[in-house]
Amino acid sequence: MLDSQSPSALIATMAGEARAAAQALALLSTEQRRAGLRAAAEALRAARAEIIAANALDMKRGAANGLSPAMLDRLRLDDARVAAMADGVATVATLDDPVGATIDEVTRPNGLVLRRVRVPIGVIGIIYESRPNVTADAAALCVMSGNAAVLRGGSEAVESNAAIHRAFVAGLAQAGVPAGAVQRVATTDRAAVGAMLTADGLIDLIVPRGGKSLVARVQAEARVPVLAHLDGINHVFVHAAADRAMAERIVVDAKMRRTGICGAMETLLIDIAYPDPAALIAALVATGCEVRGDGRARAVAPGIAAADDADWDTEYLDAIASVALVDGLEGALAHIARHASHHTDAIVTADEGVAQRFLAQVDSAIVLWNASTQFADGGEFGLGAEIGIATGRLHARGPVALEGLTTYKWLGLGTGQVRG
């Protein structure tokens, strides 16, 4: 039985089953994979009560174990969130299928046709914490892109993840899609994570979604390629030419809409020439946000706490923000270059020239003009869902969805050509 195996043997067995399922997925048509996801979405809707009951057990245990309000918000499921999760799966089923798409094609002078086409990566290992909707999002994206998934959720969401997984794979099986395409690592033994990270040749890509310590461990120990970001130290820069009402609206939304997501603003940068920096800070304070400022910010808003050096490099994931007054665009660019995590940064300004410089010079996966950083989300990008937001420079960057879960191969179509 799987439960009696060592973590390394367990992962090897699961990865082998996932590999077989991936090969079966490769034989399914686009419409068959779409039908599987539609059935999975319906199964999630039908299991709403079971999923919410399982989540209540996780929430009770999480509160008893001292999870922060932000982490509990990430964990919590209700009718609306389960419905949104199912809708997300159904939406993925409507997206263009990248598998088999021709990226480019050339005919050589000798008549040999070389075609580069998208193919699935294979077996994707997803290691994640807190947010149980990742179980459905990741599974849907993997199945639609022709990949098999090995899912290892955090112990804080074990009951929720199990209920979501049961419903999802039941829907797949009902539609004739191999249930083995979505494997769930049921054990909470942390050694299972280590086994996934060293499963070179069994797992083709690891995607971590969670806190900084998890992602740092993955990047340090992995012998499998990793698609990851460490944290979301995101900035909003309010330029001197920003519309005041727009700036306040964006700043409050970027920080306070949901404080526990990776797209939340952590640092507000205000141009020293902006006409009313105190009003921006007051707007945050009025929503219940704790504000920590540099010396110039505290000079215009004396009631806020003093920021220390660590604040500029902290992902709070809570109702806390650091604020600095900077010397125009150059000051903002310098601060972001020193402290950003290359996730998401935004500028608020009516000056198009300044905005274009910011968009060009900020080296982040997502750079926004006159919009909240909370748009850092695959669904908001029209991708249906996301398996994560990648902040590196290779393979995929920003919200990673179907196309990011493919690689390519070359097809050579000849008529008897030889090199001679």
C-alpha positions as CSV (number, residue, x, y, z in Angstrom):
1,M,0.0,0.0,0.0
2,L,1.1,3.6,-0.7
3,D,0.7,4.6,3.0
4,S,3.3,2.0,4.1
5,Q,6.0,3.1,1.6
6,S,8.9,5.3,2.5
7,P,8.6,8.9,1.2
8,S,11.0,8.3,-1.6
9,A,9.3,5.1,-2.7
10,L,5.9,6.8,-2.4
11,I,6.9,9.6,-4.7
12,A,8.5,7.2,-7.1
13,T,5.3,5.2,-7.3
14,M,3.1,8.3,-7.7
15,A,5.4,9.8,-10.3
16,G,5.4,6.5,-12.3
17,E,1.6,6.5,-12.3
18,A,1.5,10.1,-13.3
19,R,3.9,9.4,-16.1
20,A,1.6,6.7,-17.4
21,A,-1.4,9.0,-17.1
22,A,0.5,11.8,-19.0
23,Q,1.1,9.4,-21.9
24,A,-2.6,8.6,-21.9
25,L,-3.4,12.3,-21.9
26,A,-1.2,12.7,-24.9
27,L,-3.6,10.5,-26.9
28,L,-6.7,12.5,-25.9
29,S,-8.1,15.2,-28.1
30,T,-8.5,18.8,-27.0
31,E,-12.3,18.2,-26.7
32,Q,-11.8,15.1,-24.5
33,R,-9.6,17.1,-22.1
34,R,-12.1,20.0,-22.1
35,A,-14.9,17.5,-21.3
36,G,-12.9,16.2,-18.4
37,L,-12.4,19.6,-16.9
38,R,-16.1,20.5,-17.4
39,A,-17.0,17.3,-15.5
40,A,-14.5,18.2,-12.8
41,A,-16.0,21.6,-12.4
42,E,-19.5,20.1,-12.0
43,A,-18.1,17.6,-9.5
44,L,-16.6,20.4,-7.4
45,R,-20.0,22.2,-7.4
46,A,-21.8,19.0,-6.4
47,A,-19.3,18.5,-3.5
48,R,-19.6,22.1,-2.2
49,A,-21.0,21.1,1.2
50,E,-18.3,18.4,1.6
51,I,-15.5,20.7,0.7
52,I,-16.7,23.5,3.0
53,A,-17.2,21.0,5.9
54,A,-13.6,19.8,5.3
55,N,-12.4,23.3,5.2
56,A,-14.1,24.1,8.5
57,L,-11.9,21.4,10.1
58,D,-8.8,23.0,8.7
59,M,-9.9,26.5,9.8
60,K,-10.5,25.3,13.3
61,R,-7.1,23.6,13.5
62,G,-5.4,26.6,11.9
63,A,-6.9,29.0,14.5
64,A,-5.9,26.7,17.3
65,N,-2.4,26.6,15.9
66,G,-2.1,30.4,15.8
67,L,-2.3,31.0,12.0
68,S,-2.4,34.8,11.3
69,P,-5.6,36.4,10.1
70,A,-4.0,36.8,6.6
71,M,-3.1,33.1,6.5
72,L,-6.6,32.1,7.7
73,D,-8.0,34.2,4.9
74,R,-5.9,32.3,2.4
75,L,-7.2,29.0,3.8
76,R,-10.9,29.9,4.1
77,L,-13.4,28.5,1.7
78,D,-17.1,29.5,1.5
79,D,-19.9,29.2,-1.1
80,A,-18.5,32.0,-3.2
81,R,-14.9,30.7,-3.2
82,V,-15.9,27.2,-4.0
83,A,-18.1,28.5,-6.8
84,A,-15.3,30.6,-8.1
85,M,-12.9,27.6,-7.9
86,A,-15.3,25.5,-10.0
87,D,-15.8,28.4,-12.4
88,G,-12.1,28.7,-12.8
89,V,-11.8,25.0,-13.8
90,A,-14.6,25.5,-16.3
91,T,-12.9,28.6,-17.7
92,V,-9.6,26.7,-18.2
93,A,-11.6,24.2,-20.4
94,T,-12.6,27.1,-22.7
95,L,-9.0,28.3,-23.3
96,D,-7.0,27.8,-26.5
97,D,-5.1,24.5,-26.3
98,P,-1.4,25.2,-26.7
99,V,-0.5,21.5,-27.3
100,G,0.4,20.9,-30.9
101,A,0.4,24.5,-31.8
102,T,3.1,25.5,-34.4
103,I,5.4,28.2,-33.0
104,D,7.2,28.7,-36.3
105,E,8.1,26.8,-39.5
106,V,10.8,27.1,-42.1
107,T,11.5,25.4,-45.3
108,R,15.2,24.9,-45.9
109,P,16.8,25.3,-49.4
110,N,17.0,21.5,-49.7
111,G,13.2,21.3,-49.2
112,L,13.4,20.0,-45.6
113,V,10.5,21.5,-43.5
114,L,11.4,22.3,-39.9
115,R,8.5,22.9,-37.6
116,R,8.7,23.9,-33.9
117,V,5.5,22.8,-32.0
118,R,4.4,23.0,-28.4
119,V,4.3,19.8,-26.3
120,P,3.5,19.1,-22.6
121,I,6.4,19.2,-20.2
122,G,5.3,15.9,-18.7
123,V,5.0,15.4,-14.9
124,I,4.6,18.6,-12.9
125,G,5.2,18.6,-9.1
126,I,3.3,21.4,-7.3
127,I,4.3,22.1,-3.6
128,Y,2.0,24.6,-2.0
129,E,0.8,26.0,1.3
130,S,-2.5,27.4,2.7
131,R,-4.6,28.1,-0.4
132,P,-6.7,25.0,-1.1
133,N,-7.9,26.5,-4.4
134,V,-4.5,25.7,-5.8
135,T,-5.5,22.1,-5.8
136,A,-8.1,22.7,-8.4
137,D,-6.3,25.5,-10.3
138,A,-3.1,23.5,-10.7
139,A,-4.9,20.3,-11.6
140,A,-7.0,22.0,-14.3
141,L,-4.0,23.8,-15.9
142,C,-1.9,20.6,-15.9
143,V,-4.7,18.5,-17.5
144,M,-5.6,21.1,-20.1
145,S,-1.9,21.4,-21.1
146,G,-1.5,17.6,-21.3
147,N,0.6,17.3,-18.2
148,A,0.1,15.0,-15.2
149,A,0.3,16.6,-11.7
150,V,1.7,15.5,-8.4
151,L,0.2,17.8,-5.8
152,R,1.6,18.2,-2.3
153,G,-0.4,20.7,-0.3
154,G,0.4,22.0,3.1
155,S,-0.7,20.3,6.3
156,E,-2.8,23.3,7.3
157,A,-5.2,22.5,4.4
158,V,-5.0,18.7,4.3
159,E,-8.7,18.1,4.7
160,S,-9.7,20.8,2.2
161,N,-7.2,19.5,-0.4
162,A,-8.4,16.0,0.1
163,A,-12.0,16.9,-0.5
164,I,-11.2,19.0,-3.6
165,H,-9.0,16.3,-5.0
166,R,-11.6,13.6,-4.5
167,A,-14.2,15.6,-6.4
168,F,-11.9,16.7,-9.2
169,V,-10.6,13.2,-10.1
170,A,-14.1,11.8,-9.8
171,G,-15.2,14.3,-12.5
172,L,-12.2,13.4,-14.7
173,A,-12.9,9.7,-14.5
174,Q,-16.5,10.2,-15.3
175,A,-15.5,11.9,-18.5
176,G,-12.9,9.2,-19.4
177,V,-9.8,11.2,-18.5
178,P,-7.4,9.1,-16.4
179,A,-7.7,10.0,-12.7
180,G,-4.0,9.2,-12.3
181,A,-3.3,12.5,-14.2
182,V,-3.8,14.3,-10.9
183,Q,-2.0,12.6,-7.9
184,R,-2.2,14.0,-4.4
185,V,0.5,13.3,-1.8
186,A,-1.6,12.5,1.2
187,T,1.2,12.3,3.8
188,T,2.1,15.4,5.8
189,D,5.6,14.0,6.3
190,R,8.0,16.8,5.2
191,A,10.3,14.1,3.8
192,A,7.9,13.7,1.0
193,V,8.8,17.3,-0.2
194,G,12.4,16.3,-0.2
195,A,11.6,13.2,-2.2
196,M,9.8,15.3,-4.8
197,L,12.7,17.8,-5.0
198,T,15.2,15.0,-5.7
199,A,13.0,13.0,-8.1
200,D,15.1,13.8,-11.1
201,G,13.9,11.8,-14.1
202,L,10.6,11.1,-12.4
203,I,9.3,14.6,-12.1
204,D,10.1,17.1,-14.8
205,L,9.3,20.5,-13.2
206,I,8.7,21.6,-9.6
207,V,6.4,24.6,-9.0
208,P,6.4,25.9,-5.4
209,R,3.6,28.1,-4.1
210,G,4.0,29.4,-0.6
211,G,6.0,31.4,1.9
212,K,9.6,32.5,1.5
213,S,11.0,29.6,3.6
214,L,9.2,27.0,1.5
215,V,10.4,28.4,-1.8
216,A,13.9,29.0,-0.5
217,R,14.1,25.3,0.6
218,V,12.8,24.2,-2.8
219,Q,15.4,26.3,-4.7
220,A,18.2,25.1,-2.4
221,E,17.5,21.4,-2.5
222,A,15.9,20.7,-5.9
223,R,17.5,18.5,-8.4
224,V,14.5,19.0,-10.6
225,P,14.0,22.3,-12.6
226,V,12.1,24.9,-10.5
227,L,9.6,27.6,-11.6
228,A,9.3,29.9,-8.6
229,H,9.3,33.3,-7.0
230,L,10.7,33.9,-3.5
231,D,8.3,36.6,-2.3
232,G,6.2,39.5,-3.5
233,I,7.8,42.7,-2.3
234,N,5.6,44.9,-4.5
235,H,5.7,48.7,-4.8
236,V,3.3,51.4,-5.9
237,F,5.0,54.7,-6.9
238,V,2.8,57.7,-6.8
239,H,4.4,60.3,-9.1
240,A,4.0,64.1,-8.7
241,A,1.6,64.1,-11.7
242,A,-0.7,61.5,-10.4
243,D,-4.4,62.2,-10.2
244,R,-5.1,62.4,-6.4
245,A,-8.4,60.5,-6.3
246,M,-7.0,57.7,-8.6
247,A,-3.8,57.5,-6.5
248,E,-5.7,57.0,-3.2
249,R,-8.1,54.5,-4.8
250,I,-5.2,52.4,-6.2
251,V,-3.0,52.6,-3.1
252,V,-5.8,51.4,-0.8
253,D,-6.9,48.6,-3.1
254,A,-3.3,47.5,-3.8
255,K,-2.7,47.1,0.0
256,M,-6.0,46.3,1.6
257,R,-8.2,44.4,-0.9
258,R,-6.6,41.2,0.2
259,T,-3.5,41.6,2.2
260,G,-2.4,37.9,2.2
261,I,-1.9,37.5,-1.6
262,C,1.4,37.7,-3.3
263,G,0.2,40.7,-5.5
264,A,-0.5,42.9,-2.5
265,M,1.5,46.2,-2.2
266,E,4.1,46.1,0.6
267,T,5.8,49.4,0.0
268,L,4.3,52.8,-1.1
269,L,6.7,55.2,-2.7
270,I,5.5,58.8,-2.9
271,D,7.2,61.5,-5.0
272,I,8.5,64.2,-2.8
273,A,6.8,66.6,-5.2
274,Y,3.4,65.0,-4.9
275,P,1.0,67.7,-3.6
276,D,-0.5,65.8,-0.6
277,P,1.4,62.8,0.6
278,A,-0.2,63.0,4.0
279,A,-3.6,62.3,2.4
280,L,-2.3,59.1,0.8
281,I,-0.9,57.9,4.1
282,A,-4.1,58.8,5.9
283,A,-6.2,56.9,3.4
284,L,-4.2,53.7,4.3
285,V,-4.5,54.4,8.0
286,A,-8.2,54.9,7.8
287,T,-8.6,51.4,6.4
288,G,-6.9,49.9,9.4
289,C,-3.4,49.5,7.9
290,E,-0.4,49.9,10.1
291,V,2.0,52.3,8.3
292,R,5.7,52.4,8.9
293,G,7.5,55.4,7.3
294,D,10.9,56.8,6.6
295,G,11.9,60.1,8.1
296,R,10.4,62.2,5.3
297,A,7.1,60.2,5.5
298,R,6.9,60.7,9.3
299,A,7.6,64.4,8.8
300,V,4.3,64.8,6.9
301,A,2.4,62.1,8.9
302,P,3.9,62.3,12.4
303,G,1.5,59.6,13.8
304,I,3.0,56.7,11.9
305,A,5.7,54.3,13.2
306,A,9.3,54.5,12.1
307,A,10.4,52.0,9.4
308,D,13.7,50.2,9.9
309,D,16.0,48.7,7.3
310,A,14.2,45.3,7.4
311,D,10.8,46.9,6.4
312,W,11.9,47.6,2.9
313,D,12.7,43.9,2.3
314,T,9.7,42.4,4.1
315,E,6.6,40.7,2.5
316,Y,4.1,41.4,5.3
317,L,1.1,39.6,3.8
318,D,-0.8,41.6,6.4
319,A,-2.4,45.0,7.0
320,I,1.1,46.6,7.2
321,A,2.8,48.9,4.7
322,S,6.1,50.7,4.5
323,V,6.1,54.2,3.1
324,A,9.0,56.3,1.7
325,L,9.1,59.7,0.1
326,V,11.5,59.6,-2.8
327,D,13.1,62.1,-5.2
328,G,11.0,61.7,-8.2
329,L,11.2,58.9,-10.8
330,E,14.9,58.4,-10.3
331,G,14.5,57.9,-6.5
332,A,11.7,55.4,-7.1
333,L,13.7,53.4,-9.6
334,A,16.7,53.3,-7.3
335,H,14.6,52.1,-4.3
336,I,12.8,49.4,-6.4
337,A,16.2,48.2,-7.8
338,R,17.5,47.8,-4.3
339,H,14.5,46.2,-2.7
340,A,12.1,44.7,-5.2
341,S,11.6,40.9,-5.6
342,H,10.9,41.3,-9.4
343,H,7.2,40.3,-8.9
344,T,4.9,43.3,-9.4
345,D,5.4,47.1,-9.3
346,A,3.1,49.9,-10.4
347,I,3.3,53.6,-11.1
348,V,0.4,56.1,-10.8
349,T,0.9,59.2,-13.0
350,A,-0.7,61.2,-15.7
351,D,2.6,61.8,-17.4
352,E,3.0,59.2,-20.2
353,G,6.7,59.9,-20.7
354,V,7.4,59.1,-17.0
355,A,5.2,56.1,-17.1
356,Q,6.9,54.7,-20.2
357,R,10.3,55.1,-18.5
358,F,9.0,53.2,-15.4
359,L,7.6,50.4,-17.6
360,A,10.8,50.1,-19.4
361,Q,13.3,50.3,-16.5
362,V,11.6,48.4,-13.7
363,D,12.9,44.8,-14.0
364,S,9.8,42.9,-12.7
365,A,7.7,40.2,-14.1
366,I,4.6,42.5,-14.0
367,V,4.8,46.3,-14.3
368,L,1.6,48.3,-14.2
369,W,0.6,51.9,-15.0
370,N,-2.4,53.4,-13.2
371,A,-3.6,50.0,-11.9
372,S,-3.5,48.1,-8.7
373,T,-0.9,45.5,-8.0
374,Q,-3.8,43.2,-7.0
375,F,-4.2,42.5,-10.8
376,A,-1.2,40.2,-10.5
377,D,-3.3,37.1,-11.1
378,G,-3.7,34.7,-13.9
379,G,-7.5,35.0,-14.0
380,E,-7.2,38.8,-14.3
381,F,-4.8,38.3,-17.2
382,G,-7.4,36.3,-19.0
383,L,-5.4,33.0,-18.5
384,G,-8.3,31.3,-16.7
385,A,-6.1,30.4,-13.7
386,E,-2.4,30.3,-12.9
387,I,-0.1,27.7,-11.5
388,G,2.1,30.5,-10.0
389,I,3.8,33.8,-10.8
390,A,7.4,33.3,-11.9
391,T,9.9,36.0,-11.3
392,G,12.9,34.5,-13.0
393,R,13.9,35.2,-16.5
394,L,13.9,31.8,-18.1
395,H,11.1,29.7,-19.7
396,A,8.1,31.6,-18.3
397,R,7.6,34.9,-16.4
398,G,4.7,36.4,-14.6
399,P,1.4,34.4,-14.3
400,V,2.1,30.9,-15.6
401,A,-0.8,29.2,-17.2
402,L,-1.3,26.8,-20.1
403,E,1.5,28.1,-22.5
404,G,3.9,28.2,-19.6
405,L,3.4,24.5,-18.9
406,T,4.5,23.5,-22.3
407,T,7.9,23.2,-24.0
408,Y,8.5,22.5,-27.6
409,K,10.1,20.0,-30.0
410,W,11.3,20.2,-33.6
411,L,9.6,18.2,-36.3
412,G,11.6,17.6,-39.5
413,L,9.5,16.7,-42.6
414,G,11.6,15.5,-45.4
415,T,11.2,13.9,-48.8
416,G,14.3,11.8,-48.7
417,Q,17.0,14.4,-48.0
418,V,20.4,13.3,-46.9
419,R,23.4,15.4,-46.0
420,G,25.8,13.3,-48.2
